[in-house]
Amino acid sequence: MRAARVPSGTLYPMLARLRQQGLVESEWEPQHHDAGGRPPRKYYRLTGEGIRVVRLELAKARPPVRSARRGAVQPVPGSAR
């Protein structure tokens, strides 16, 4: 939440929607006896499809990279080309 600067009331519903769409997966951390009384954490990870969608969205968000050679447009790393 700190890194994204998004409150929990915004972040967790977004993660739930991404999970329903198959873009992230989640799992609870294993229970440990020495957890210090804190509740278990839930970990989220991008799926293969989530990685593909992120790359496409990043490519759309970034301006194309121009080559020094007569302004030729180079494909963005991770794009479909």
N, C-alpha and C positions, 0 to 999 in steps of 0.2 A: 504494500500500500504506500509505503514511503517513497519507493523508487518511482512509482507511477503517479504519485501525488493525487491519488483518488481515494475518497473515503470508502470504508468497507461496505456501506449501503449501496454504493455504485459498483464496486469491484466484483463482489460475489455474485450479484445477479448477471453481470456480464460473463463471468466465468461459467455460470450455470448454462447460459444460452450457447456459449461456445462449445460446451460439453455436449449439449443436445444436438448440435450441428456436426458433431464428430471431429471438431477441430482441436480440442484438448481432451486429455484423459486425466483422471484423478485417482489417487489412492491415499488411504490413511496410513500414517506412519505406524510401524509396529509398536505395540504396547511395551513399555519398559517399566520395570519396577522403580527405577531411579529417576523418573521424569520430574520429580520435584513437585508433584501435585498439579501440574499444569495439564490441561486437556490435550489429547493427541492432535497433531497437526495434519492437515490435508495438503498433499502435494499435487501440483498441476504440471502437466507436460504437454507440449504440442504433439499432435499425431503427425504422421507423414502428410496427410491431407492438409493439416494446419500449417505445416512448414511450406507447402506448395502455395497456399493462399497468402501467407505472409509475404513470400517472395514476390508474388504477383502484385500485391497491394503496395509494397515498397517500390517496385519498379514503376508503378503508376504515379507514386508520390514524388519520385525524384525526377529532376529534369534530365533529358538524355545527355550523355557525356559527348562533348565535341572533340574530335581529333584536331591536332594542329595542322593537319593536311587539308586545306581548303574547306574547313568546317564540316567534314564528314561526320556523321552521327555513328557512334559506337554503341553496341547493345549494352544494356546495364547488366552487371554481373548477377547471375541467378535468374535472368529473364528467359523466356521460352526460346529465344533464338539460339 
